[in-house]
Amino acid sequence: MRGIGYTRSMTPQHVRTLFARLAQANPHPVTELDYATPFQLLVAVVLSAQATDKSVNLATRELFRAAPTPAAVAALGAEGLLPYIRSIGLYKTKAKNVAALARLLLERHGGEVPHDRAALEALPGVGRKTASVVLNVAFHEPTMAVDTHVFRVANRTGLAPGKDTTAVEKKLLAIIPPEYGLHAHHWLILHGRYICTARRPACPRCPIRDLCAYEDKTDVQP
């Protein structure tokens, strides 16, 4: 993902005001992926790459009923996973990765999801963004997972303009007030998913409209 041309950054006071408003609107944001354990969260996040949370939840509902643990998923193997996740994009590659990461969790970590970024990123199908989500949601670390929604909001609003996800992540981690660090990435994801959408942002109902640098604000409720 490349920057989208909005370079006017917010002042520290505006940043604090932005997160205060998002927090007021949604004090306890949560992931929209369904899971019951850190392992299930890890699998769901791996499956969610280039797929919607809704489609992942539909698939994992049956998958986690049949195979809720690393041992059960490893026993299924890649071929056994295919019927459960066939409706998700890139399902063949994801099946291989999920089966492999389940085996590695058993071999290297006693079947537990490690609370360590390097160990997480060493698992098949787990990149920086996936590791950040797991560290934040499962282990309550104030990480910043920059997906397409966060990237768009950060650039469009002027919150943390950057040409790539790494630049945006670094800027966000540097400017977010500590008291908002734990939930910041969820607020930004949900804001991008439901209000600051890609094609036609819902500017009339945006709680941070007056802080936003976007010049082409919409005037009509989508």
trRosetta pair geometry for C-beta under 8 A, 3 or more apart (Angstrom, degrees):
i j d omega theta_ij theta_ji phi_ij phi_ji
1 148 6.5 177 -89 -109 146 71
1 151 5.0 23 128 168 154 166
1 164 6.5 130 77 -139 69 55
1 165 5.8 78 52 -47 112 93
2 163 5.7 -21 -156 -174 70 72
2 164 6.6 -25 -107 -80 48 67
3 6 7.9 -143 177 37 95 59
3 7 8.0 49 169 -79 138 83
3 155 5.6 170 -150 -122 72 135
3 161 6.2 57 -143 -178 123 85
3 162 5.8 -153 -85 107 108 30
3 163 4.1 -62 -15 -103 112 47
3 164 7.4 -64 -37 -34 79 40
3 167 7.8 -37 -63 75 111 138
4 152 7.0 27 2 -127 149 65
4 155 4.8 108 37 128 95 144
4 156 6.6 -9 77 -69 131 74
5 155 7.5 73 40 169 42 117
6 155 5.1 121 49 160 102 71
6 156 5.4 102 15 -125 157 25
6 157 7.4 112 125 40 149 19
6 158 5.6 -104 148 -69 109 71
6 161 5.8 -148 94 -100 68 117
6 213 5.5 140 -176 97 114 117
6 214 6.5 -36 -110 -89 150 62
7 158 7.5 20 102 -119 14 86
7 161 5.0 164 -119 143 46 173
8 158 4.6 -31 87 -125 73 135
8 161 7.7 101 41 -30 29 139
8 213 4.3 174 70 -135 113 148
9 158 5.6 -177 -112 174 21 88
9 159 7.7 19 -147 163 66 9
9 160 7.4 44 -129 -101 98 33
9 161 6.3 -111 -78 12 82 103
10 14 3.9 -127 -174 92 107 125
10 15 5.1 138 105 -57 125 77
10 18 6.9 -4 -177 -23 170 137
10 157 7.4 -7 -44 134 122 95
10 158 5.4 123 -42 114 78 97
10 159 5.6 -3 4 -110 127 45
10 175 8.0 116 71 169 99 148
10 211 6.4 28 -121 174 128 102
10 213 7.5 -135 -64 -33 79 110
11 14 4.6 96 53 5 77 103
11 15 7.1 -136 95 -7 41 85
12 15 5.5 -51 -149 32 34 115
12 16 6.5 33 155 -17 66 104
12 175 7.0 -143 -110 -155 72 92
13 16 5.7 -52 -149 37 33 110
13 17 6.3 34 152 -19 65 107
14 17 5.5 -54 -146 38 33 113
14 18 6.2 41 153 -27 65 103
14 211 5.0 152 -166 -148 104 111
15 18 5.7 -50 -150 29 30 115
15 19 6.7 17 158 -7 63 104
15 159 6.7 111 -112 -146 87 82
15 175 5.3 -110 -141 156 164 110
15 176 7.1 -132 168 -100 120 41
15 177 7.1 150 119 -25 103 91
16 19 6.3 -61 -150 41 30 101
16 20 6.1 34 153 -23 65 110
16 177 5.3 62 -106 -34 88 138
17 20 5.5 -55 -144 36 30 115
17 21 6.4 29 158 -19 65 105
17 208 7.9 136 117 -125 88 95
17 211 6.3 180 93 -85 116 143
18 21 6.1 -62 -157 34 26 107
18 22 6.5 19 153 -12 64 108
18 157 7.6 102 -129 157 145 146
18 159 6.6 -154 126 -107 174 114
18 208 5.0 45 -130 -125 84 137
18 211 5.4 -151 -78 110 97 162
19 22 5.5 -52 -142 41 38 110
19 23 5.9 42 156 -22 68 107
19 176 6.7 104 -68 -146 153 84
19 177 6.4 -160 59 34 148 105
19 180 4.1 21 164 -142 144 167
19 184 6.4 -36 -122 -110 125 92
19 187 6.8 109 -134 87 74 164
20 23 5.7 -55 -147 38 27 113
20 24 6.4 31 153 -22 62 106
20 180 7.8 -96 -61 -75 50 134
21 24 5.6 -51 -146 33 32 112
21 25 6.4 28 156 -16 64 107
21 207 4.6 -179 157 141 122 119
21 208 5.7 158 76 -72 144 85
22 25 5.8 -57 -149 39 31 109
22 26 6.6 -34 170 41 66 95
22 187 4.1 79 153 -168 136 132
22 188 7.9 -2 -148 -60 165 53
22 191 6.5 -57 -119 -61 123 128
22 207 6.8 160 -76 78 54 132
22 208 7.2 -14 -52 -42 92 123
23 26 7.2 -92 -140 68 22 57
23 27 6.0 50 176 -111 70 54
23 180 6.4 -109 -58 -116 129 103
23 183 7.0 109 -104 83 89 137
23 187 7.0 -47 -64 -91 58 145
24 27 7.2 15 -125 -69 19 82
24 207 7.9 -167 68 -177 104 153
25 207 5.6 -138 -49 -31 142 163
26 29 4.9 55 136 -69 120 92
26 187 6.6 166 69 -110 118 84
26 190 6.8 -37 51 91 173 156
28 183 7.6 -120 -135 -105 32 144
29 183 5.2 121 42 -164 105 112
29 186 3.8 166 116 126 129 129
29 187 5.7 -168 -13 -66 159 62
29 190 6.0 -135 -142 -7 132 145
30 137 8.0 87 -158 -132 68 105
30 186 6.9 19 -58 -149 5 151
31 35 7.9 7 88 18 132 113
31 41 7.6 96 64 -139 160 106
31 53 7.8 -171 169 -129 82 139
31 133 7.3 81 -98 -168 137 108
31 137 5.4 -2 -23 -111 131 143
31 186 6.9 -106 -69 -110 56 114
32 53 4.4 74 100 139 107 162
32 54 7.9 -29 142 -56 121 63
32 57 7.8 -79 143 -46 78 133
33 41 6.8 110 104 -136 127 68
33 44 4.3 132 178 144 131 137
33 45 6.7 -104 -24 -68 176 65
33 48 6.4 -79 -89 -62 129 140
33 53 5.3 -116 -73 -144 68 104
33 56 6.2 -29 -124 99 97 132
33 57 6.6 -165 -143 -70 50 91
33 60 8.0 44 -172 33 90 155
34 44 7.0 -175 63 -112 51 152
34 57 4.6 88 8 -129 113 100
34 60 6.3 177 75 86 99 122
34 61 7.0 29 82 -77 149 76
35 40 3.9 163 -151 110 92 104
35 41 4.1 126 135 -70 171 66
35 43 7.9 151 -114 54 116 88
35 44 5.3 -118 -67 -2 114 143
35 60 7.6 -32 -85 144 70 151
35 64 7.7 -174 -126 -95 55 157
36 40 5.4 47 40 35 66 155
36 64 7.0 137 14 173 110 142
36 68 7.2 -21 58 -156 126 117
37 40 4.8 96 52 8 76 100
37 41 7.1 -134 97 -4 42 86
37 68 7.3 95 14 169 129 94
37 69 7.9 11 58 -100 160 64
38 41 5.4 -52 -147 35 34 115
38 42 6.4 39 154 -23 66 102
38 112 7.6 36 74 -170 132 69
38 113 4.0 -132 129 36 119 141
38 134 6.9 78 -164 -160 91 99
38 138 4.1 79 -116 -144 98 140
38 139 7.8 49 -115 -46 130 82
39 42 5.6 -52 -150 32 32 113
39 43 6.5 30 153 -15 65 104
39 69 6.6 53 89 -141 161 44
39 70 5.7 -114 -141 -48 144 87
39 102 7.9 70 -164 -112 118 82
39 105 7.1 97 -116 -179 110 170
39 111 7.9 -27 -78 169 142 71
39 112 7.9 -114 -59 -144 104 33
39 113 5.4 -166 -74 -43 61 111
40 43 5.7 -51 -146 38 35 111
40 44 6.2 36 154 -20 66 107
40 60 7.1 114 -167 -177 97 131
40 64 5.5 43 -126 -114 124 130
40 68 6.7 -28 -72 -158 118 71
41 44 5.7 -58 -147 38 30 111
41 45 6.3 26 158 -18 66 106
41 113 7.8 -23 60 -60 99 173
41 133 7.7 -156 162 130 105 100
41 134 6.1 137 117 -115 114 79
41 137 5.9 -163 -164 101 147 129
41 138 5.5 -178 66 -63 155 112
42 45 6.0 -58 -148 36 27 107
42 46 6.4 27 155 -17 63 107
42 101 7.3 -142 141 138 124 142
42 113 5.4 -178 -36 -114 140 133
42 120 7.8 -139 -124 -142 120 103
42 123 7.8 -2 -179 100 132 161
42 126 7.3 -23 -164 -95 102 123
42 130 7.5 73 -150 169 68 107
42 134 5.4 31 -91 -101 81 133
42 138 7.8 -7 -49 -37 85 151
43 46 5.8 -57 -150 37 31 111
43 47 6.3 26 155 -15 66 109
43 60 7.0 138 111 -117 112 123
43 63 7.8 -147 141 124 141 136
43 64 8.0 159 77 -79 142 97
43 73 7.1 -147 -96 -100 142 159
43 98 5.6 63 -135 -137 93 115
43 101 7.9 179 -90 81 73 129
43 102 8.0 26 -84 -67 114 100
44 47 5.7 -59 -148 40 30 110
44 48 6.2 36 153 -32 65 108
44 56 5.6 102 -159 156 80 128
44 57 7.7 35 -142 -79 121 59
44 60 5.5 -18 -96 -63 94 164
45 48 5.5 -51 -145 26 33 117
45 130 4.9 138 131 -141 119 86
45 133 4.9 168 -126 87 146 143
45 134 6.4 -126 23 -55 158 88
46 49 6.7 -32 -176 -8 37 108
46 94 6.4 145 138 -148 95 96
46 97 6.1 -155 180 115 133 125
46 98 6.0 158 99 -81 143 88
46 101 7.1 -162 -71 17 164 157
46 125 4.5 56 -149 134 119 126
46 126 6.5 -58 -90 -76 106 71
46 130 6.0 49 -79 -137 63 145
47 51 6.5 -50 147 55 70 145
47 56 4.9 134 108 -130 113 108
47 59 6.8 -144 173 81 149 137
47 60 6.9 169 51 -58 160 111
47 85 6.2 -119 -131 -135 124 130
47 88 5.7 -23 -176 177 98 168
47 94 5.6 89 -110 -175 64 142
47 98 7.1 19 -62 -69 92 133
48 51 5.4 -128 -150 69 37 93
48 52 7.7 -60 -148 127 83 11
48 53 6.1 9 -126 -90 123 61
48 56 4.9 -35 -84 -56 79 156
49 90 7.1 -42 94 57 102 142
49 94 7.5 -179 48 -92 107 116
49 125 7.8 -143 0 -171 143 94
49 130 7.6 -43 -60 -68 109 115
50 89 5.0 -91 116 93 103 139
50 90 6.2 73 69 1 129 125
51 55 5.1 -109 177 77 103 125
51 56 5.7 115 114 -54 122 94
51 88 4.8 -2 -113 -155 157 93
51 89 5.0 -171 -74 30 94 98
51 90 7.9 -124 -42 34 109 93
52 55 4.7 93 60 7 87 99
52 56 7.0 -152 95 -4 47 86
53 56 5.6 -58 -148 39 35 112
53 57 6.1 37 155 -22 69 106
54 57 5.8 -54 -147 34 29 111
54 58 6.6 31 154 -21 62 104
55 58 5.7 -50 -151 31 34 114
55 59 6.7 28 153 -14 64 107
55 87 6.3 -145 -168 124 102 105
55 88 5.8 142 136 -99 113 79
56 59 5.8 -62 -154 39 33 108
56 60 5.9 18 159 -11 71 113
56 88 6.4 62 -91 -105 64 131
57 60 6.0 -58 -131 44 29 101
57 61 6.3 49 161 -42 62 97
58 61 6.1 -41 -157 7 25 117
58 87 6.9 -51 98 86 120 147
59 62 7.0 -74 -175 41 36 94
59 63 6.0 24 146 -15 73 122
59 84 5.8 101 -177 154 87 74
59 85 4.9 70 -176 -109 141 61
59 87 5.9 -162 -77 55 109 105
59 88 5.5 -43 -35 -36 161 116
60 63 4.8 -62 -133 49 45 114
60 64 5.2 37 170 -18 83 107
60 84 7.8 69 -95 162 35 115
61 64 6.9 -56 -141 37 13 99
61 65 6.8 13 151 -18 52 112
62 65 5.6 -58 -150 34 33 114
62 66 6.4 19 158 -9 68 110
62 84 5.7 -157 94 -133 104 95
63 66 6.1 -70 -152 44 28 100
63 67 6.0 -46 176 49 68 96
63 81 7.3 37 -131 -143 120 79
63 84 4.0 101 -82 175 96 145
63 85 6.8 31 -71 -53 141 89
64 67 6.9 -79 -117 72 26 55
64 68 5.0 61 -173 -102 71 74
65 68 7.3 31 -99 -58 11 98
66 72 7.3 174 129 162 60 127
66 76 7.7 80 124 -80 113 135
66 84 7.1 -138 43 -85 135 136
67 72 3.7 -177 -146 129 74 109
67 73 4.7 118 153 -73 128 61
67 75 7.4 -162 -123 57 117 95
67 76 5.3 -50 -81 -27 156 133
67 81 8.0 -80 46 -96 157 81
68 72 6.1 49 40 42 48 150
69 72 4.7 95 54 8 79 102
69 73 7.0 -148 93 -3 40 87
69 111 7.0 5 177 -171 104 119
70 73 5.8 -59 -144 41 31 107
70 74 6.0 32 158 -20 68 109
70 102 4.3 171 -155 -156 73 80
70 103 7.8 -179 175 -52 101 21
70 105 4.5 -114 -126 83 153 129
70 106 5.4 -179 129 -52 125 91
70 111 4.8 -168 50 -144 132 78
71 74 5.8 -55 -144 38 27 111
71 75 6.3 31 154 -22 62 106
71 102 7.6 -161 -45 172 16 109
71 106 6.3 104 -81 -92 70 131
71 111 6.4 -14 -39 -119 92 127
72 75 5.6 -52 -149 33 30 114
72 76 6.8 34 151 -21 62 101
73 76 5.6 -50 -154 30 36 113
73 81 7.1 38 -157 -83 84 115
73 98 6.3 -94 178 149 132 97
73 99 6.5 -151 151 -107 89 53
73 102 4.0 -150 91 -98 113 160
74 77 7.2 31 176 -69 38 55
74 99 6.5 113 -117 -162 46 68
74 102 4.2 -155 -58 119 81 113
74 103 4.7 123 -124 -74 117 69
74 106 6.0 -35 -34 -8 161 142
75 80 7.5 -38 113 61 59 166
76 79 7.9 -153 156 73 71 58
76 80 3.2 -145 -177 101 77 131
76 81 5.4 102 125 -55 127 71
76 99 6.9 -122 85 -105 84 102
77 80 4.9 91 54 13 73 105
77 81 7.1 -134 99 -10 37 91
77 99 5.1 51 -157 -143 36 141
78 81 5.8 -59 -151 32 30 112
78 82 7.1 49 152 -42 62 92
78 92 7.9 51 176 -166 113 59
78 95 4.4 99 -158 134 76 98
78 96 4.6 17 -114 -89 136 55
78 98 7.8 132 -105 60 67 81
78 99 4.4 -104 -60 7 66 152
78 100 7.8 18 -64 -32 106 81
79 82 5.9 -34 -161 -1 36 118
79 95 7.6 99 -58 155 19 137
80 83 7.6 -48 -176 20 40 98
80 99 7.9 116 50 -96 91 124
81 84 5.7 -71 -167 42 54 110
81 85 5.9 -1 157 14 91 116
81 95 4.1 169 86 -140 121 95
81 98 6.0 147 -137 77 164 125
81 99 6.0 -136 -13 -56 136 102
82 85 6.7 -87 -139 53 25 82
82 86 5.8 52 169 -68 70 93
82 91 6.7 99 -137 141 66 114
82 92 7.1 17 -110 -101 105 63
82 95 5.3 1 -72 -101 67 160
83 86 6.2 -21 -138 -20 25 118
85 88 4.9 -43 -177 28 84 119
85 91 4.7 170 120 -144 93 107
85 94 6.2 -114 141 96 149 123
85 95 6.1 180 60 -74 130 91
85 98 7.9 128 -20 12 162 153
86 91 5.3 136 -118 133 31 171
87 91 7.5 98 42 -72 26 143
88 91 5.0 119 71 -83 79 96
88 94 6.6 -46 103 48 124 159
90 93 4.9 -41 174 44 95 113
90 94 5.5 99 113 -26 87 102
91 94 5.5 -60 -140 44 33 112
91 95 6.0 42 159 -29 68 103
92 95 5.8 -49 -149 28 28 113
92 96 6.9 26 153 -15 60 103
93 96 5.8 -56 -156 35 34 110
93 97 6.4 29 151 -16 67 109
93 125 7.8 145 143 -96 88 109
94 97 5.6 -56 -145 40 35 111
94 98 6.0 32 159 -19 70 107
94 125 6.6 91 -129 -125 59 145
95 98 6.1 -54 -140 37 26 106
95 99 6.3 24 160 -15 62 110
96 99 6.1 -60 -148 39 25 108
96 100 6.1 21 157 -16 63 114
96 124 7.3 -94 123 153 78 146
97 100 5.7 -61 -145 41 28 109
97 101 6.1 23 160 -17 67 107
97 124 4.2 -155 -142 131 74 104
97 125 3.0 85 175 -40 144 129
98 101 6.0 -53 -140 37 28 106
98 102 6.4 33 156 -22 62 105
98 125 6.8 -24 -55 33 55 161
99 102 5.9 -55 -153 32 29 113
99 103 6.7 27 152 -17 63 105
100 103 5.7 -55 -152 35 34 111
100 104 6.4 29 153 -16 67 107
100 123 7.9 152 111 -173 89 73
100 124 4.2 32 90 22 127 151
100 125 7.7 133 62 -3 109 105
101 104 5.6 -54 -144 40 36 111
101 105 6.3 44 154 -26 66 101
101 123 4.2 60 -127 -180 105 112
101 124 5.0 -134 -55 51 86 84
101 125 6.2 -85 -37 42 131 107
101 126 6.7 103 -109 -24 141 114
102 105 5.8 -50 -150 30 30 113
102 106 6.8 27 152 -15 61 104
103 106 5.8 -59 -157 37 33 110
103 107 6.1 23 152 -14 69 112
104 107 5.5 -57 -137 43 35 107
104 108 5.4 -3 175 10 73 117
104 109 7.6 44 135 9 69 100
104 122 7.8 -151 164 117 148 92
104 123 5.8 180 81 -120 141 83
104 124 7.2 143 -1 1 140 92
105 108 6.9 -65 -120 53 18 85
105 109 5.1 -52 -155 55 57 112
105 111 5.6 67 133 -129 97 29
105 112 6.9 -167 -175 54 101 24
105 113 6.7 -28 -129 -82 128 51
105 123 7.4 24 -57 -113 85 130
106 109 7.7 -17 -38 56 9 69
106 110 7.5 4 -147 -161 37 11
106 111 5.1 28 -102 -77 64 76
108 119 7.6 -174 131 -156 130 106
109 112 5.1 -116 145 62 102 71
109 113 7.2 64 130 -106 152 10
109 114 5.1 -113 -119 -55 142 96
109 119 7.1 106 -78 173 128 133
113 120 7.5 36 -176 -101 87 97
113 134 6.7 -127 170 -174 136 132
113 138 6.6 -29 97 152 143 165
114 119 3.8 -41 94 107 157 140
114 120 6.0 -147 72 -56 97 73
115 135 7.4 107 -153 -119 65 77
115 138 7.9 -140 -99 110 85 107
115 139 4.9 134 -130 -109 104 148
116 119 4.0 59 83 17 112 114
116 120 6.5 174 85 -15 56 86
117 120 5.7 -59 -148 37 30 111
117 121 6.1 20 161 -12 68 110
117 131 5.2 88 -143 159 73 137
117 132 8.0 27 -120 -72 108 57
117 135 6.4 -10 -81 -64 84 144
118 121 6.0 -59 -142 42 28 105
118 122 6.4 35 154 -27 62 107
119 122 5.7 -53 -151 28 31 116
119 123 7.6 40 149 -30 58 95
120 123 6.0 -50 -170 13 39 114
120 126 5.4 -122 159 154 75 145
120 130 7.5 -159 156 108 114 90
120 131 4.0 131 108 -120 131 102
120 134 6.0 -177 -139 68 147 141
120 135 7.3 -120 -6 -50 163 96
121 126 5.6 -142 -115 114 35 98
121 127 6.6 38 -132 -147 91 25
121 128 6.5 15 -103 -77 126 53
121 131 5.1 -37 -60 -52 83 148
122 126 7.7 -4 52 70 29 119
123 126 4.3 43 73 15 96 134
125 130 7.4 48 133 -11 71 175
126 130 4.7 -126 -144 91 66 134
126 131 5.8 87 168 -58 104 86
127 130 5.4 96 49 15 61 102
127 131 7.0 -119 106 -4 31 96
128 131 5.8 -60 -147 40 29 111
128 132 6.2 32 155 -24 65 107
129 132 5.7 -54 -150 32 30 114
129 133 6.7 30 154 -19 63 102
129 145 4.9 90 -159 -158 72 90
129 146 6.5 -101 -105 55 104 56
129 147 6.3 104 -161 -73 138 74
129 165 7.4 -39 -70 166 114 149
130 133 5.8 -53 -153 32 33 111
130 134 6.6 27 153 -14 65 106
130 145 7.8 90 -61 -133 15 125
131 134 5.8 -58 -150 39 33 109
131 135 6.1 31 155 -18 68 109
132 135 5.8 -56 -143 39 29 110
132 136 6.1 25 158 -17 65 111
132 143 4.1 -164 -157 146 85 134
132 144 6.4 -50 -171 74 141 30
132 145 3.9 169 98 -78 121 83
132 185 7.4 158 143 -93 117 172
133 136 5.9 -62 -147 40 27 108
133 137 5.8 3 167 -1 68 116
133 143 7.7 -115 -53 89 22 130
133 145 4.7 32 -60 -70 78 160
133 185 7.9 -134 -98 119 67 146
134 137 6.4 -62 -128 48 24 94
134 138 5.1 -11 -174 17 66 123
134 139 7.2 41 140 5 67 102
135 138 7.1 -44 -97 53 12 89
135 139 5.2 -48 -155 53 49 117
135 141 4.3 -34 154 43 98 130
135 143 4.9 78 87 -20 116 146
136 139 7.4 16 -15 58 7 72
136 140 7.2 37 -170 -118 38 17
136 141 5.6 -88 -86 66 48 71
136 142 7.2 63 -116 -121 91 15
136 143 4.5 -116 -59 45 100 100
136 145 6.7 -110 5 -18 141 110
136 182 7.3 147 -157 -162 90 59
136 185 6.3 -54 -133 43 171 134
136 186 8.0 -179 144 -37 137 97
137 140 8.0 -4 175 -66 8 47
140 182 6.4 -8 -167 -139 75 117
141 182 8.0 178 119 -118 16 74
142 176 7.9 -166 172 99 118 133
142 178 7.5 -37 -124 -151 175 62
142 181 3.2 18 -155 141 138 113
142 182 5.0 -73 -93 -74 84 49
142 184 7.3 53 -163 17 90 110
143 185 6.9 -17 100 -17 65 146
144 150 7.4 158 178 -177 90 154
144 169 5.1 161 96 -144 116 78
144 172 4.8 150 -149 98 161 128
144 173 5.3 -132 3 -63 135 88
144 176 7.5 164 -78 -4 127 147
144 184 6.6 -33 -101 92 93 116
144 185 5.0 169 -135 -74 52 114
145 150 7.1 150 99 -4 57 156
145 185 5.1 87 36 -174 76 151
145 189 7.8 7 82 -61 100 128
146 150 4.7 -127 -136 91 57 128
146 151 5.5 84 175 -62 99 84
146 154 7.5 -33 -132 -2 110 147
146 165 4.3 163 100 -159 130 95
146 168 5.2 125 -132 91 149 116
146 169 4.8 -110 -22 -67 131 92
146 172 7.4 163 -79 14 109 145
146 185 7.8 -105 -67 -131 46 110
147 150 5.5 93 44 15 61 100
147 151 6.9 -116 103 -6 30 97
147 189 6.4 49 43 -113 119 104
148 151 5.7 -57 -143 39 29 115
148 152 6.2 29 158 -20 64 108
148 192 7.5 -179 108 147 65 143
148 198 7.7 -17 150 -73 116 123
149 152 5.9 -57 -148 36 27 109
149 153 6.3 20 158 -13 64 109
149 188 6.8 146 123 135 94 75
149 189 4.8 87 87 -140 136 54
149 190 8.0 90 152 -15 150 15
149 191 7.5 142 166 71 110 64
149 192 2.9 152 -170 91 89 138
149 193 5.3 -22 -114 -50 149 73
149 196 7.8 116 -164 81 81 98
150 153 5.9 -57 -143 41 30 107
150 154 5.9 30 159 -21 66 111
150 168 7.1 140 129 138 95 134
150 172 7.6 -18 175 -67 117 163
150 185 6.3 -23 -94 -148 142 77
150 188 4.5 64 -115 123 82 125
150 189 5.8 -29 -54 -73 91 68
150 192 6.4 -120 -54 -8 33 149
151 154 6.0 -58 -145 36 23 111
151 155 6.4 10 161 -7 61 112
151 162 7.9 -94 -142 68 80 99
151 165 5.8 -62 -88 -97 120 79
151 168 5.6 166 -118 26 69 173
152 155 6.2 -68 -149 44 26 101
152 156 5.6 14 165 -14 68 119
152 192 5.4 119 66 -138 111 125
152 196 6.6 171 117 130 107 108
152 198 6.3 -95 -123 -94 161 76
153 156 6.1 -57 -127 43 24 104
153 157 5.7 7 178 -4 63 118
153 159 6.7 5 136 23 80 137
153 188 5.1 -171 74 -164 148 91
153 191 5.6 80 -111 96 149 113
153 192 4.5 -108 -39 -70 113 104
153 196 5.0 100 -99 89 90 152
154 157 6.9 -62 -135 43 13 98
154 159 4.9 -95 -136 73 54 105
154 160 4.2 -41 -164 60 110 88
154 161 6.9 175 139 -76 82 29
154 162 6.8 -10 124 20 127 98
154 168 4.8 105 101 -154 158 117
154 171 7.3 125 -174 82 128 121
154 172 6.3 -73 -113 -67 133 113
154 188 7.0 24 -53 -159 86 139
155 158 7.9 24 178 -68 27 31
155 160 7.8 -54 -62 83 47 55
155 161 5.2 79 -124 -121 64 66
155 162 6.9 -108 -80 38 94 57
155 168 7.2 -64 -49 -100 87 125
156 196 6.3 165 76 -176 144 124
156 201 7.6 159 156 -59 155 151
156 212 7.3 -5 127 -164 83 110
156 213 7.6 177 149 68 42 82
156 214 4.9 13 170 -80 88 116
157 196 7.2 -49 -50 -123 107 154
157 208 6.8 14 -139 117 136 128
157 211 7.1 23 -174 109 110 88
157 212 4.4 -77 -134 -128 80 84
157 213 6.0 100 169 25 33 80
157 214 6.3 -39 -92 -27 42 99
158 161 6.3 -20 -132 -42 46 104
158 212 6.9 145 22 -160 99 45
158 213 3.3 74 -29 2 132 134
158 214 7.8 -145 -17 -36 92 59
159 172 7.4 35 132 -100 107 87
159 175 7.7 177 171 91 75 143
160 168 5.4 109 115 -152 110 69
160 171 3.7 155 -160 109 108 121
160 172 4.7 -97 -18 -64 172 72
160 175 6.3 -170 -85 33 108 135
161 168 7.7 -83 162 -99 14 85
161 171 7.5 -38 53 94 40 177
162 165 7.6 115 105 -102 128 9
162 166 7.7 -145 162 77 140 49
162 167 3.2 176 -161 106 121 106
162 168 3.8 -152 45 -59 135 67
162 170 7.7 130 -105 46 150 90
162 171 5.8 -165 -53 3 122 133
163 167 5.7 56 40 26 68 153
164 167 5.3 96 55 10 69 101
164 168 7.2 -138 100 -2 35 92
165 168 5.6 -57 -145 41 35 110
165 169 6.0 39 156 -24 68 106
166 169 5.7 -53 -147 34 28 113
166 170 6.5 27 156 -18 63 106
167 170 6.0 -56 -150 35 30 110
167 171 6.4 26 155 -16 64 108
168 171 5.9 -58 -148 39 31 109
168 172 6.2 29 157 -19 67 109
169 172 5.9 -58 -146 37 27 109
169 173 6.3 23 159 -15 64 109
170 173 6.0 -59 -147 39 27 108
170 174 6.3 24 155 -19 63 112
171 174 5.7 -63 -151 37 30 111
171 175 6.2 1 164 -2 68 116
172 175 6.4 -73 -139 45 26 93
172 176 5.8 26 171 -31 69 112
172 184 7.0 162 172 138 113 137
172 188 7.9 -44 -135 -40 143 165
173 176 6.6 -42 -123 23 22 108
176 180 5.6 -120 179 85 97 102
176 181 5.5 124 116 -92 122 69
176 184 4.9 -14 -145 -98 149 163
177 180 5.1 67 69 18 87 104
177 181 7.5 -127 97 -41 43 80
178 181 5.3 -27 -152 -17 41 122
180 183 6.6 -79 -169 58 62 85
180 184 5.2 83 138 -71 90 98
180 187 7.8 -39 -177 11 108 148
181 184 5.7 -37 -136 -7 26 120
183 186 5.2 -61 -168 45 70 112
183 187 5.8 72 136 -28 90 101
184 187 5.8 -57 -149 34 32 111
184 188 6.3 23 159 -13 67 108
185 188 5.8 -56 -146 40 34 108
185 189 6.1 37 155 -21 67 107
186 189 5.7 -52 -141 37 32 111
186 190 6.1 25 163 -12 67 109
187 190 6.2 -62 -146 42 25 104
187 191 6.1 27 155 -22 63 111
188 191 5.6 -52 -142 36 30 114
188 192 6.3 26 159 -14 63 107
189 192 6.0 -64 -152 40 27 106
189 193 6.1 23 154 -21 66 113
190 193 5.5 -54 -138 38 32 113
190 194 6.0 -11 175 15 68 113
191 194 7.1 -80 -136 52 17 81
191 195 5.3 -47 -163 47 61 113
191 196 5.4 26 144 13 85 110
191 208 7.9 7 -149 20 143 125
192 195 7.6 -50 -75 57 12 70
192 196 5.0 -48 -107 76 51 99
192 197 7.1 115 176 -89 52 38
193 197 7.4 20 175 -93 17 81
194 197 7.3 -41 177 -59 5 99
194 202 7.6 -38 142 23 58 136
195 201 6.6 36 146 -164 58 83
195 202 4.8 -95 -147 56 60 106
195 205 6.6 -124 -127 92 107 91
195 206 5.3 130 170 -99 127 81
196 201 4.8 -2 -138 -129 46 118
196 202 7.7 -97 -62 37 32 71
196 206 6.9 73 -66 -114 83 125
197 200 6.2 2 82 65 113 50
197 201 5.5 174 43 -95 63 52
197 202 6.8 59 8 -13 104 85
197 222 7.7 -56 39 25 135 171
200 218 6.1 66 -173 -71 81 152
200 222 5.1 132 118 -98 119 131
201 206 7.1 18 157 -63 109 134
201 214 7.3 18 42 135 158 168
201 217 7.4 -71 82 -136 119 58
201 218 6.0 178 75 5 70 115
202 205 5.2 -22 144 46 110 99
202 206 6.4 151 98 -51 70 86
202 218 7.1 -57 -122 64 21 133
202 221 6.8 31 -150 -147 92 61
202 222 5.1 -96 -93 19 86 112
203 206 5.1 -42 -143 1 39 126
203 209 5.6 97 -170 -116 80 116
203 212 7.9 -130 -128 65 99 154
203 214 7.7 -136 -97 88 122 131
203 217 4.2 132 -142 -168 164 91
203 218 4.4 157 21 49 113 75
203 219 7.2 -27 78 -66 122 31
204 209 7.9 32 -108 -81 14 153
204 218 6.8 -74 -21 101 86 89
204 219 6.7 75 -66 -168 106 29
204 220 7.1 -72 -28 138 137 7
204 221 5.0 -80 59 -78 144 74
205 221 6.7 60 -24 -121 107 98
206 209 4.2 116 83 -60 107 90
206 212 7.0 -6 133 -19 146 146
208 211 4.6 -54 -177 45 87 115
208 212 5.8 103 121 -46 88 97
209 212 5.7 -56 -149 18 31 120
209 217 6.7 82 -154 -139 102 142
212 217 7.3 116 93 -85 127 116
214 217 5.8 113 103 -67 102 77
218 222 7.0 27 130 -50 162 93
